[in-house]
Amino acid sequence: MGLDQHMMKRIQNNAGEGDTIEIAYWRKVRHIQNWMEEKWREEGNTDSFNCEFFTMTHDLLAELEEDVKNLNIHQYDRTGFFYGDYDFSEEDKEYLLDTIGKCHEAIDQGYHVYYDSSW
């Protein structure tokens, strides 16, 4: 068991939502998990964040990008039972920044983009 994290996209159409496509996958990157959960809670959510779809917007992605570039992402380094214990690396940073770019593109193309995690 452990923390599995996904950034996903689904096309929005008149018949509802189409097939789900994975944009990115992380395993036990608690910095991202804690950042996402904090933003989700700021929207007034109070339940468990496990298996919750959290919709991404351009504004939210821009905020995440800023926190990554300025290394503010490190303030989200809080442990969780299934979250692992390794540091947020330069590779994690580059992968996340690339993912953010792909998410912006997907939103512009009409996709519903969301973060999902489970532990």
Protein Blocks (a to p, Z undefined) as FASTA:
>chain_A
ZZddddddddddfkbpaddddfbdcehilklmmmmmmmmmmnopabdfehpacdddfklm
mmmmmmmmnommmmmmccdfklojadcdfklmmmmmmmmmmmmmmmmnopacdddddZZ
